[in-house]
């Protein structure tokens, strides 16, 4: 029986389905077709449509191509469990080298490439896919340098093909780890309800150092950027508060700070700027505070009270916004500098503790 080859074109109007036209090989055109997106596994086996109020399903034996929004599915004959069969493969990249993907089951996902569809497609095998990529991208030195960092995953392969299909000089955005250290300017804020509110002009210097990971998310330059930072603050000073009491304050405070950031990077060979933001949790490891109250009397100052109690809570929550630049991203090791603003708040909304506002400047090394 002669197979009928049908091409389905879709302009998606809503997230689940969209109106399109159905083009048949004999040039007969049927309008008003709706094509449903049933998920990658079902999409690989059939094209589900609603035409003139009727549910119609087309198999890869009947349809050569269909589109759902920005997704294109093409029919190819592949070998599954030793038996050849037609499946719809999703075209991830189109260019001088095409990349295709198919989900046969939850645990079986395959990738195929082709330089010329008329000559068929070739499966990328996880055991030797890097050697196959070296063959296809032999004319692109930048691609060859980055092949060792390519994982056998949909978004990783899609990003690699997108970057080097026209042999861009951009380094591959990949998972990296690193360390950082720097200085922090800390400003305490307090309410009038606090027994000893700090003056508005208090600023203290402290140090910070720690480690981080930068993990790409999706096929673009977004990444999840968690950190673990060790912060230390020592304060020994005096001031006159709003109650006209002279205070001496001694603070010994160390804490672990855990920012969980979302980052977007503008990757290039020499300078790669980035922006980031996200929530922060901080846990005190050492939290000691002593406040000495003095009252002026004639020509003397009399010590009237000593309070030994933490000025900050043990647990603080806040957020971080920051930016930075990486120098020499393409190399195995690269340096960076980063500027951050981090306000941290006491969960005690009765304001019996101090809140913190930090501005930090750090330098670091990632690898």
N, C-alpha and C positions, 0 to 999 in steps of 0.2 A: 504493500500500500504506500502510495506516494505521500511523503510528509508535507504538511502545510507549514511553511515558515512565516511566522508572524512577528512583527516588531511593535512593541508597545512603548509609547512615549508618554511620560507623566510630568505634569506641572503640579506639584503638591501645594494644596491650599490649606490643609490642616495637618496636624502632626500624625494622624492615624491614616488618612487616605487623601486622595486628591483627584481632580478631574484631569483626564488626558484624552488622547485620541488613539485609536487602535488602527494600525496600518497593516494591511494584509499584502502578501507578495504580489497578488494580481492587481495592486494599486487601489483596490476598494478600500475606502476609509469609513470607519464607523466612529462617530463622535459620541461624547457623553459617557465615556467609560471611567469608572472609578477603580483604582488599583489599591489593594490593601497591603500594608506592611505587617506581615505576620511573624517577624523575627527572622534572624539569620538562618536558622535551620530549616524552617518551613519555606522561606523564600528561595532556598537552594533547590527545592523539589517541585515547587509549582508557583505560578503567577495567579493570584486570586483577584478576580475582577467582578464588578457589578455593572452590567451592560443592559440598558433598557429594562431595569428592574429585575434582572435575572442574575443569579450567581453563576459565573463561569470561571472555571479553573483551567489553566493552560500548563502543560508539562514542558520540560526542556526539549522534548521531541517535536513540539508544535511551535514553540516560540524561540526566536533567535536572540532577542534582546528586549528588555523592558527597564524602565526607569521609575524610581520612586524618589521624588525630590532630587537630591544630589547623589543618590545611589544608582549605579548602573549595574545591571545583571546581564551576563551573556551566557549563552548555552555552549558548553564544551563537553566533549566525551572524555571521561577520565576512568581510571581503573580503581575499583573499590572491591576489596576482598577477592582480588583475582578476576573480577568480572567487569567488563567495560560497560559504562552507563552514562547517560547524559545528565548533567547537573547545571544549575545556574550558578556561575561564579561571580562574586562581586568584584568589580574592577576598582581597585584601590588607587592605582596610579596609571595614567595614560601618557605615553610619550614614546621616545625611541625604544624604551624598554617598558613593557606593561607588567603590572603586578596585580595578581588576582588572589582572591581568598574565598574559601568555602568552609562552612561548619557542617560536617557530616553528622556529628553528635556532640554532646557536651564535652566529651574528652578527646574528640578527633577533629582537629582543625588543620587545614592544609593551605599552602601557598604555592602559586604557580607563576611563572614568568614567561614572557614571549617577546621576541624582537620583531617578529612578523607573524601576525595571527594566521596567515595562510599556511605557515609552516608548522602550526600547532603550538602547544604550550608545554613547558617543562616544569616538573614539580621540584620545589626546593625542599631538600631533606635536612632535618635538624642536625644530622651527624656531620654533614659536609657543606652546609649552606654558605659558610664564609668562603670556601674555595670556589663555589659557583658564583658568588658575588664578585670575586676577584676576576673571574672570566668576563662577566658582563660589564664591569666597570674598569677594565684594564687601561682604558685611555684617560682615566681621571685620577691623577695622583692624590688629590684631596680625599676622594672616596676610598682609595686604597689605604690611606693612613687611618681612616676611621672605621674600617670594617671590623677590627678586633673589638670595638665597643658596641656592635650591633647585636641585640638580643633577638632570639627567634620568637618574636611577638608581633602581633598585628601593628600596633602603633609604632614600634621601633623600626620595623621594616618599612612602613609607610613613610615615616619621617626620613629615613635614609634615602629612599628612592626619590622623594620630593626634593631633597637637598641636592642630590648629585645626578639627577636625570639630565641636567644641562651642565653638570660639572661646576657647581658653585664652589667658591673658595671658603665658604662658611664651615667652621668646624662643627662636628656633630654634637648636639646637646645630649648629655649623658649623665648618669648617676655619678656623683662625686661626694667626697668626704673632706673634712678639713678642720682646722683649728684657728682660733682668733683670740686676740687680746687687745685691750685698749683702756681708755679712760672714760669716766662718766662724771658729768656734772649733775648733782642731785639737789633738788629743791623740795623741801618739806612744805606741805600745806595742812592747815588745821582750821577748825571752826572755832567760834567764840565759846562754844560749850566746853571745849577742852580746858582743863584747869590751868595749863600753862601753854597757851597757843604760841607758836613760833612767829617771829616777825616775817613780813612779806619778803624781805630782801635776803633771806638765808640761802646760801649756795655752798655746797660741799663737794669736794672731789673724792672719787673713789675709783677703784680698779675693777676690771672684769676680764675674765678669760674663760674659754670653754671650747666645745667641739660641736660639729653639726653634720648633717647629711643634706644633700640636695638631690631629690628624686624626681625625675621627669614624670609628668602626668599628661596622658593623651599624646597626640601627634604634633603638637605645637610646643612653644617654649615656656609652658607653664610647668611649675614644679612645686612639690611639697618640701618645705625647708624647716625641719625641726632642729632645735638647738638645746643644748644643756650648758648653762653658764654659771660660773661661780662668781658671786659679787661680794665685795667686802667694803665696809664703811666704818671709819673710826672718826668720831666727832669729839672734840674737847674745846668748848668755847663758852662764852657768856653773852648775854643780851638782856635788855630790859623789855619785859612783856607789857601787854596792854593794861595790866593791873598795877603798873609802876613797881613791880617787884624785879629785883635783879636776880637773874638765874645763871648758874653755871650748869652746863649739860655735858655729860659724858655718855657716849654711845659706842658700843662695840657690837657690830651687826655683820653677820655673814649669812648668805642665803644661796640656794640653788634656784635659778630662774629657768623656766622651760617655755620659750616661745614656740608656737606652732604656726608657722607662717606659710602663706601662699605667695609665690614669687613669679614674676614674669621677667624674662631675660631677653635682651637684644644682642644675640650672639654674633660676634665677628672675630677675626683672627687676633687683632691687637687689643682693642678695647671693647668690652662687653658690659654696658650699663644694665642695671636691673632695678626694679621696684618691688617692694614686698609689704605685706601687712598680715596681721593675725592676732589671735588671743595669746595672753601670757599668764602663766601661773608661777608664783614665787613662794618658796617655802624656806623659812628661817632655819638655819643650823645653829646659830648663836645669836641670841637676842637679849642683850643686856643694856639697861639704861639707868642712869642716875641723874637726878635733878636736885641741885642745891638752891634753896631759896634764901635770899639775903634781903634785909630791910634796912634802908638807910636811916640812921638816927644820929642827929647832930653831925659830928665829924667822923663817925664810925659806921661801919656796915656790920650788921648783926646777922649771923646765920640763924634762920628761924625754922627751917624744915629741910629734911633730906628724904627724898622719895626714891626707892629702888624698885623700878618697874619698867618693863619694856615700853618704848615709845611707839614702836610699830607692832602690828599684829604678827603672829607666826605665819599666817596664810594671807597672801595678797593676790588680787586678780586685776588684770588690766589688758592693755592691747599694745601692739607695736606697729609703727609705720616707719619705713626706712627706704633708703636707696644706696646704691653703691656702684662700683665699677670693678670688673675683673680684667687683669692685664695678662694677655697671652693665653687665651682659653684653650687653644689647640694643643698646647704642650701638655706633658704628663703632669707637671706641677705648675700652678699659676698663683700669683699673688692678687690680693684684692684689698680695697679699703671701703668702709661702710659707715654711714651716718644713720642713727636711729633716734626716734622719740618714743619713750615708753612711760606712760602714766600708770601707776599702780594704786589700787584703792583697797581700803580696809573693808572687809565684809560687815563690819560693825557700823551700821548706819547711824548709831547714836554719836559717832565721831569722838569716841574716847581714845582713838589712836590717830597717828599721823598718816596722811597719804603721801605718795612720792611721785615726783615728776623727774624723769631722767632724760638727759640728752647724752648719747654716747658716740664716740668716734673710735673705731677699731680697725686694725689691720690683720690680715690673716693669710693663710696658705691653704690651698685646696689641691687635692690629688685624685 
